[in-house]
Amino acid sequence: MKNSTAMKLLDSAEKLFAKASYSEVSIRDITKDAGVKLALVHYHFGSKEELFKAVIDRRIGILSSDRIHLLNYYKNINGDQPLPLEKIVESFIAPYLYNTLYGGEGWHYYAINVARLLSSGSALGLSILRDQFDPFAEFFITELKRSYPTSTEQQIHWGFDFLVGVMCNTFAEVDRIKFLSKEICSVSNPEIACKYLYNYAIEGLHAVLTKPEYDYQSAFNIISKFRLA
């Protein structure tokens, strides 16, 4: 979308939705920040809901394209062999990091908005995830199945869901780790954070895909004894 007015509205909406929330931001807030007339939101997008969808869509298109190109690059190198897990995870995380580092401040706002979508459970959020995210997620789920043919459907889908969750949390983080670590660590440097994230994702995902389900019952029994004491 190259129209300058529409771009101003998208930029302002993305920023305000991230700094507050979808429900707290009005169309008037957005047009005031963008410096345009109120009627132009309806002209370009039709409604606040469609504007929000457009905010997500313009970056998910770029991100998904980068992911699929990188994934296909590794698939072409690997021929008919299943991809190593490292390359599947790299193809998923590296494009997000690349755009965060070189794509401008809007990518941080995007990360916050997506993290909220994942946790909101709203009809709007679920429809956006289903329509804009799920078709591309299937490419990665398919590769996980090829690389781990003995894993169950539950292991594959839980593993991918955890991968998405930990990645979104890292990019949308409010820097709590800065206080926990007494400023040793900070997500203000996402490149460093992702070096640890990558290793965590590889080992964690491999464990989910290969190990049996964990049984918490012994821990529950201990907790029950403490409470009864």
Residue frames relative to the residue before (quaternion, step in Angstrom):
aa qw qx qy qz dx dy dz
M 1.0000 0.0000 0.0000 0.0000 0.00 0.00 0.00
K 0.1361 -0.8505 0.5072 0.0309 3.58 -0.37 1.26
N 0.4650 0.6800 -0.4553 0.3378 3.61 1.22 -0.22
S 0.4601 -0.7289 0.4328 0.2639 3.59 -0.66 1.13
T 0.6383 0.5194 -0.3347 0.4591 3.60 1.02 -0.73
A 0.6507 0.5100 -0.3103 0.4694 3.56 0.95 -0.88
M 0.6513 0.5137 -0.3163 0.4603 3.58 0.99 -0.80
K 0.6193 0.5323 -0.3402 0.4663 3.59 1.03 -0.74
L 0.6612 0.5041 -0.3013 0.4668 3.56 0.96 -0.87
L 0.6487 0.5127 -0.3148 0.4660 3.58 0.97 -0.82
D 0.6632 0.5086 -0.3067 0.4555 3.58 0.92 -0.91
S 0.6853 0.4781 -0.2867 0.4686 3.57 0.89 -0.92
A 0.6533 0.5130 -0.3170 0.4579 3.57 0.93 -0.87
E 0.6444 0.5300 -0.3187 0.4499 3.58 0.91 -0.90
K 0.6776 0.4958 -0.2820 0.4643 3.57 0.90 -0.96
L 0.7132 0.4615 -0.2676 0.4547 3.58 0.80 -0.99
F 0.6223 0.5268 -0.3424 0.4668 3.60 1.02 -0.74
A 0.6696 0.4955 -0.2971 0.4667 3.59 1.03 -0.78
K 0.7101 0.4677 -0.2669 0.4536 3.58 0.93 -0.86
A 0.7471 0.2322 -0.1675 0.5999 3.59 1.17 -0.51
S 0.4978 -0.5897 0.4471 0.4523 3.57 -0.16 -1.30
Y 0.6993 -0.4638 0.3255 0.4358 3.56 -1.26 0.29
S 0.7158 0.4708 -0.2673 0.4410 3.58 0.81 -0.98
E 0.6935 0.4979 -0.2757 0.4418 3.59 1.10 -0.66
V 0.6801 0.4737 -0.2799 0.4845 3.58 1.21 -0.41
S 0.2330 -0.7779 0.5710 0.1209 3.57 -0.85 0.99
I 0.6432 -0.4955 0.4049 0.4204 3.55 -1.28 0.26
R 0.6218 0.5436 -0.3381 0.4512 3.57 1.06 -0.74
D 0.6112 0.5439 -0.3437 0.4609 3.60 1.04 -0.76
I 0.6800 0.5080 -0.2825 0.4468 3.54 0.93 -0.97
T 0.6929 0.4698 -0.2894 0.4641 3.58 0.84 -0.93
K 0.6108 0.5403 -0.3505 0.4606 3.58 1.09 -0.65
D 0.6741 0.4883 -0.2937 0.4700 3.57 0.92 -0.90
A 0.7022 0.4616 -0.2596 0.4759 3.58 1.03 -0.82
G 0.3743 -0.7475 0.4714 0.2810 3.57 1.23 -0.41
V 0.5690 0.5653 -0.3954 0.4476 3.57 1.06 0.78
K 0.6334 -0.5464 0.3942 0.3806 3.56 -1.29 0.31
L 0.6340 -0.5760 0.3801 0.3491 3.54 -1.15 0.78
A 0.6650 0.5424 -0.3096 0.4097 3.58 0.91 -0.91
L 0.5947 0.6110 -0.3653 0.3737 3.60 1.15 -0.50
V 0.5427 0.5807 -0.4116 0.4459 3.60 1.19 -0.35
H 0.6872 0.4704 -0.2772 0.4793 3.56 0.89 -0.94
Y 0.6279 0.5446 -0.3358 0.4432 3.58 1.05 -0.72
H 0.7692 0.3800 -0.1973 0.4744 3.59 0.83 -0.98
F 0.8353 0.2114 -0.0713 0.5025 3.59 0.96 -0.81
G 0.4819 -0.7017 0.4153 0.3207 3.59 1.16 -0.37
S 0.7941 -0.1367 0.1323 0.5773 3.59 0.90 -0.89
K 0.6653 -0.4820 0.3857 0.4200 3.54 -1.31 0.21
E 0.6365 0.5393 -0.3243 0.4459 3.57 1.01 -0.82
E 0.6832 0.4698 -0.2868 0.4799 3.58 0.92 -0.88
L 0.5961 0.5470 -0.3572 0.4667 3.58 1.13 -0.60
F 0.6563 0.5061 -0.3131 0.4638 3.58 0.93 -0.87
K 0.6305 0.5258 -0.3303 0.4656 3.58 1.00 -0.80
A 0.6588 0.5096 -0.3020 0.4638 3.57 1.01 -0.84
V 0.5886 0.5716 -0.3538 0.4490 3.59 1.12 -0.71
I 0.7008 0.4460 -0.2611 0.4918 3.57 0.89 -0.94
D 0.6665 0.5584 -0.3051 0.3885 3.55 0.89 -0.98
R 0.6684 0.5296 -0.3369 0.3990 3.61 0.86 -0.83
R 0.7240 0.3960 -0.2607 0.5010 3.61 1.09 -0.55
I 0.6189 0.5348 -0.3679 0.4423 3.60 1.00 -0.65
G 0.5967 0.5634 -0.3654 0.4392 3.58 1.11 -0.57
I 0.6630 0.4892 -0.2880 0.4880 3.56 0.97 -0.91
L 0.6870 0.5019 -0.2822 0.4433 3.56 0.83 -1.04
S 0.6756 0.4947 -0.2985 0.4580 3.57 0.88 -0.92
S 0.6295 0.5300 -0.3303 0.4623 3.58 1.03 -0.77
D 0.6502 0.5083 -0.3127 0.4702 3.59 0.94 -0.88
R 0.6595 0.5214 -0.3083 0.4451 3.57 0.94 -0.88
I 0.6958 0.4734 -0.2837 0.4596 3.56 0.83 -0.97
H 0.6301 0.5264 -0.3388 0.4595 3.60 1.01 -0.74
L 0.6731 0.4797 -0.3012 0.4755 3.60 0.93 -0.85
L 0.6366 0.5245 -0.3237 0.4634 3.57 0.98 -0.83
N 0.6830 0.4807 -0.2855 0.4700 3.60 0.90 -0.90
Y 0.5829 0.5712 -0.3665 0.4468 3.57 1.12 -0.64
Y 0.6978 0.4518 -0.2703 0.4857 3.57 0.88 -0.94
K 0.6204 0.5371 -0.3462 0.4546 3.59 1.06 -0.66
N 0.6459 0.5175 -0.3194 0.4614 3.59 0.99 -0.79
I 0.6455 0.5077 -0.3151 0.4757 3.57 1.02 -0.78
N 0.7280 0.4650 -0.2333 0.4464 3.55 0.97 -0.93
G 0.3841 -0.7444 0.4731 0.2731 3.58 1.23 -0.20
D 0.8101 -0.2506 0.2037 0.4894 3.56 -0.96 -0.90
Q 0.5458 0.6390 -0.3949 0.3713 3.58 1.24 -0.17
P 0.5554 -0.5885 0.4586 0.3673 3.61 -1.09 0.62
L 0.5202 -0.6515 0.4545 0.3135 3.56 -1.06 0.71
P 0.5043 -0.5912 0.5189 0.3564 3.59 -1.13 0.56
L 0.6074 -0.5765 0.3993 0.3732 3.57 -1.06 0.71
E 0.5969 0.5944 -0.3589 0.4020 3.58 1.03 -0.77
K 0.6977 0.4699 -0.2755 0.4653 3.59 0.97 -0.84
I 0.6036 0.5373 -0.3579 0.4678 3.58 1.12 -0.58
V 0.6831 0.4760 -0.2806 0.4776 3.57 0.89 -0.96
E 0.6379 0.5280 -0.3289 0.4540 3.58 0.96 -0.82
S 0.6592 0.5160 -0.3047 0.4543 3.58 0.98 -0.85
F 0.6697 0.4875 -0.2925 0.4778 3.56 1.17 -0.54
I 0.7593 0.4036 -0.2075 0.4664 3.59 0.88 -0.95
A 0.6524 0.5763 -0.3329 0.3624 3.60 0.82 -1.00
P 0.6583 0.4981 -0.3475 0.4447 3.67 0.85 -0.72
Y 0.6138 0.5365 -0.3461 0.4644 3.58 1.08 -0.69
L 0.6649 0.4942 -0.2955 0.4758 3.56 0.94 -0.92
Y 0.6345 0.5471 -0.3295 0.4354 3.59 0.92 -0.91
N 0.7057 0.4544 -0.2685 0.4727 3.57 0.83 -0.98
T 0.6147 0.5406 -0.3442 0.4598 3.58 1.09 -0.65
L 0.7024 0.4713 -0.2628 0.4641 3.58 0.96 -0.88
Y 0.8362 0.2418 -0.0700 0.4872 3.57 0.87 -0.95
G 0.6483 0.5774 -0.3097 0.3879 3.59 1.24 -0.19
G 0.6214 -0.5601 0.3477 0.4234 3.59 1.23 -0.05
E 0.7324 -0.4697 0.2981 0.3926 3.53 -1.36 0.34
G 0.5664 0.6389 -0.3743 0.3617 3.57 1.11 -0.64
W 0.6157 0.5630 -0.3547 0.4220 3.58 1.11 -0.57
H 0.6067 0.5192 -0.3624 0.4806 3.59 1.13 -0.49
Y 0.6334 0.5113 -0.3270 0.4801 3.59 1.00 -0.78
Y 0.6188 0.5505 -0.3312 0.4521 3.55 1.02 -0.84
A 0.6531 0.5256 -0.3151 0.4449 3.59 0.91 -0.92
I 0.6518 0.5064 -0.3124 0.4702 3.58 0.97 -0.83
N 0.6692 0.5027 -0.3018 0.4566 3.58 0.91 -0.90
V 0.6587 0.4961 -0.3127 0.4715 3.59 0.99 -0.78
A 0.6268 0.5333 -0.3384 0.4563 3.59 0.98 -0.81
R 0.6535 0.4966 -0.3116 0.4788 3.59 1.02 -0.75
L 0.6029 0.5566 -0.3534 0.4492 3.57 1.05 -0.73
L 0.6767 0.5199 -0.2898 0.4334 3.55 0.91 -0.97
S 0.7627 0.3778 -0.1971 0.4866 3.57 1.07 -0.69
S 0.5499 0.6718 -0.3848 0.3133 3.59 1.21 -0.35
G 0.2097 -0.8003 0.5308 0.1841 3.57 0.90 -0.90
S 0.4413 0.7018 -0.4561 0.3236 3.60 1.26 0.15
A 0.6345 -0.5313 0.3959 0.3980 3.56 -1.23 0.44
L 0.6409 0.5191 -0.3211 0.4654 3.58 1.02 -0.81
G 0.6686 0.5092 -0.3000 0.4514 3.56 0.88 -0.95
L 0.6748 0.4963 -0.2953 0.4595 3.57 0.90 -0.91
S 0.6487 0.5143 -0.3271 0.4557 3.59 1.01 -0.75
I 0.6399 0.5117 -0.3244 0.4727 3.60 1.04 -0.75
L 0.6502 0.5106 -0.3156 0.4658 3.58 0.93 -0.87
R 0.6756 0.5032 -0.2907 0.4538 3.56 0.91 -0.92
D 0.7514 0.4244 -0.2228 0.4535 3.58 0.84 -0.99
Q 0.8037 0.3321 -0.1469 0.4713 3.58 0.91 -0.90
F 0.7468 0.3920 -0.2216 0.4894 3.61 1.11 -0.56
D 0.6769 0.5644 -0.3096 0.3569 3.56 0.78 -1.05
P 0.6347 0.5363 -0.3687 0.4167 3.66 0.86 -0.73
F 0.6987 0.4415 -0.2717 0.4931 3.60 1.03 -0.74
A 0.5783 0.5799 -0.3726 0.4365 3.58 1.13 -0.59
E 0.6052 0.5909 -0.3526 0.4003 3.57 1.06 -0.73
F 0.5835 0.5740 -0.3785 0.4323 3.61 1.09 -0.60
F 0.7059 0.4546 -0.2609 0.4764 3.58 0.93 -0.90
I 0.6152 0.5326 -0.3433 0.4691 3.57 1.05 -0.70
T 0.6320 0.5323 -0.3219 0.4622 3.58 1.03 -0.80
E 0.6766 0.4845 -0.2985 0.4673 3.59 0.93 -0.86
L 0.6147 0.5306 -0.3501 0.4669 3.60 1.06 -0.67
K 0.6461 0.5158 -0.3183 0.4639 3.58 0.99 -0.78
R 0.6503 0.5086 -0.3158 0.4677 3.59 1.02 -0.77
S 0.7143 0.4560 -0.2525 0.4670 3.56 0.97 -0.85
Y 0.7740 0.2001 -0.1110 0.5904 3.59 1.20 -0.54
P 0.0589 -0.8675 0.4933 0.0251 3.59 0.58 1.15
T 0.6872 0.4707 -0.2964 0.4673 3.61 1.14 -0.43
S 0.5114 0.6331 -0.4307 0.3900 3.60 1.25 -0.08
T 0.4857 -0.6620 0.4867 0.2983 3.56 -1.12 0.66
E 0.6597 -0.4803 0.3897 0.4268 3.56 -1.29 0.25
Q 0.6323 0.5354 -0.3324 0.4506 3.57 1.01 -0.76
Q 0.6562 0.5085 -0.3152 0.4598 3.58 0.91 -0.88
I 0.6532 0.5216 -0.3121 0.4514 3.58 0.93 -0.90
H 0.7426 0.4299 -0.2459 0.4508 3.58 0.72 -1.03
W 0.6310 0.4964 -0.3444 0.4866 3.60 1.02 -0.67
G 0.6409 0.5381 -0.3268 0.4391 3.57 0.95 -0.85
F 0.6769 0.4756 -0.2960 0.4776 3.57 0.89 -0.90
D 0.6343 0.5371 -0.3299 0.4477 3.58 0.99 -0.80
F 0.6500 0.5009 -0.3117 0.4789 3.59 1.00 -0.80
L 0.6178 0.5474 -0.3390 0.4514 3.58 1.04 -0.78
V 0.6565 0.5011 -0.3009 0.4768 3.58 0.93 -0.92
G 0.6784 0.5248 -0.2952 0.4210 3.56 0.88 -0.97
V 0.7044 0.4558 -0.2828 0.4648 3.57 0.81 -0.96
M 0.6308 0.5251 -0.3401 0.4590 3.59 1.07 -0.66
C 0.6740 0.4904 -0.3009 0.4634 3.59 0.87 -0.93
N 0.6362 0.5283 -0.3325 0.4535 3.58 0.99 -0.78
T 0.6464 0.5291 -0.3216 0.4458 3.59 0.99 -0.80
F 0.7351 0.4277 -0.2453 0.4653 3.59 0.83 -0.94
A 0.7271 0.3966 -0.2391 0.5068 3.60 1.15 -0.52
E 0.3429 0.7900 -0.4515 0.2333 3.58 1.35 -0.02
V 0.3544 -0.7299 0.5470 0.2060 3.57 -1.05 0.81
D 0.5566 -0.6568 0.3409 0.3776 3.56 1.33 0.43
R 0.1632 0.7924 -0.5613 0.1744 3.56 0.96 0.85
I 0.6057 0.5832 -0.3578 0.4063 3.58 1.07 -0.73
K 0.5619 0.6071 -0.3852 0.4090 3.59 1.15 -0.54
F 0.7092 0.4359 -0.2530 0.4930 3.57 1.01 -0.84
L 0.6379 0.5306 -0.3260 0.4531 3.58 1.02 -0.79
S 0.7487 0.3920 -0.2047 0.4938 3.57 1.00 -0.84
K 0.3973 -0.7200 0.4669 0.3251 3.58 1.33 0.02
E 0.7088 -0.5155 0.2128 0.4319 3.51 0.97 1.15
I 0.3853 0.6913 -0.5118 0.3344 3.59 1.16 0.47
C 0.7820 0.1962 -0.0842 0.5856 3.57 1.09 -0.82
S 0.0742 0.7882 -0.6094 0.0420 3.56 -1.19 0.54
V 0.4015 -0.7121 0.5206 0.2464 3.56 -0.99 0.83
S 0.4142 0.6843 -0.4890 0.3480 3.57 1.23 0.21
N 0.7024 0.3072 -0.2343 0.5978 3.56 1.34 -0.21
P 0.1675 -0.8434 0.5013 0.0961 3.61 0.25 1.24
E 0.5727 0.5980 -0.3897 0.4031 3.60 1.12 -0.53
I 0.6605 0.4751 -0.2977 0.4994 3.58 1.01 -0.81
A 0.6375 0.5442 -0.3281 0.4358 3.58 0.91 -0.92
C 0.6985 0.4931 -0.2787 0.4373 3.57 0.92 -0.91
K 0.5626 0.5757 -0.3993 0.4389 3.59 1.17 -0.37
Y 0.6744 0.4388 -0.2804 0.5234 3.57 1.09 -0.69
L 0.6119 0.5642 -0.3401 0.4377 3.57 1.02 -0.80
Y 0.6385 0.5475 -0.3281 0.4301 3.57 0.93 -0.91
N 0.6872 0.4731 -0.2862 0.4712 3.60 0.83 -0.96
Y 0.6347 0.5308 -0.3191 0.4622 3.56 1.01 -0.84
A 0.6761 0.5030 -0.2918 0.4526 3.56 0.91 -0.95
I 0.6414 0.5333 -0.3247 0.4458 3.58 0.95 -0.87
E 0.7318 0.4352 -0.2483 0.4621 3.56 0.69 -1.10
G 0.6681 0.5076 -0.3046 0.4508 3.57 0.95 -0.85
L 0.6718 0.4930 -0.2967 0.4664 3.56 0.91 -0.91
H 0.6289 0.5295 -0.3336 0.4613 3.58 1.00 -0.80
A 0.6501 0.5181 -0.3193 0.4550 3.59 0.97 -0.82
V 0.6455 0.5163 -0.3207 0.4626 3.58 0.94 -0.87
L 0.7170 0.4763 -0.2488 0.4439 3.57 0.96 -0.91
T 0.7868 0.3511 -0.1632 0.4807 3.59 1.13 -0.48
K 0.7176 0.4440 -0.2617 0.4684 3.61 1.08 -0.54
P 0.5553 -0.5971 0.4480 0.3665 3.59 -1.17 0.49
E 0.6626 -0.4982 0.3743 0.4155 3.55 -1.26 0.37
Y 0.4273 -0.7048 0.5073 0.2517 3.55 -1.00 0.84
D 0.2749 -0.7625 0.5680 0.1429 3.56 -1.02 0.83
Y 0.2480 -0.8057 0.5274 0.1056 3.58 -0.57 1.19
Q 0.4086 0.7762 -0.4416 0.1885 3.58 1.23 -0.25
S 0.6438 0.5225 -0.3418 0.4423 3.61 0.94 -0.80
A 0.6455 0.5028 -0.3177 0.4792 3.59 1.03 -0.78
F 0.6317 0.5317 -0.3295 0.4580 3.59 1.01 -0.80
N 0.6381 0.5356 -0.3259 0.4469 3.58 1.01 -0.82
I 0.6497 0.5111 -0.3105 0.4693 3.59 1.01 -0.83
I 0.6420 0.5175 -0.3200 0.4665 3.58 0.96 -0.88
S 0.6438 0.5289 -0.3195 0.4514 3.58 0.96 -0.86
K 0.6482 0.5187 -0.3186 0.4575 3.59 1.00 -0.82
F 0.6301 0.5297 -0.3309 0.4614 3.58 1.01 -0.83
R 0.6930 0.4919 -0.2848 0.4435 3.56 0.89 -0.91
L 0.6869 0.4751 -0.2786 0.4741 3.55 1.12 -0.66
A 0.5588 0.6353 -0.3822 0.3715 3.58 1.24 -0.44
